Amino acid sequence: MPEDQPPEVGPDGLRFQIASKKNKNQGQWTFLGPTGANSYYTLADRNIHSRHDSDRYFRYKIFLQTADTKFTPNLAEVSFVFTSSCVPPGQVLFSGLDTGDYTLTVSRAGYQTFTDTVSVTSSWQVRDVLFSSQG
């Protein structure tokens, strides 16, 4: 969620709540913020409360409000990133690869592209990649 809201909408111009379930036929959806039903997520890149861990189904509600009716909150994009302790952010897991040589290319805007040959010789290997900024 964008943090570049017009200041005139107020500090909580854009808020959201999350509902999750282990089974989609489990009954009503209960939308919650980080501390329960009467709270809202307001910051970009905020971790979702652990009460949603292990749930398979996910919904969200967005709430828009403004302190000044001449200004409207801005929502251009919503995204959620799933991570687990097995593959934290910034890591990738490749499974089922045959032994042999593979070309590894890693790129990200603003950084130099990294390319190397990786020799897969066993079922478990680790390859660390460090980025260097461009310019």
Buried (B, 14 or more C-beta within 10 A) or exposed (E): BEEEBBEEBBEBBBBBBBBBBEEEEEEEBEBBBBEEEEEBBBEEEEEBBEEEEEBEEBEBEEBBEBEEEEBBBBBEEEEEEEEEEEEEEEEEEEEEEEEEEEEEEBEEEEEEEBEEEBEBEEEEEEEEEEBEEEE
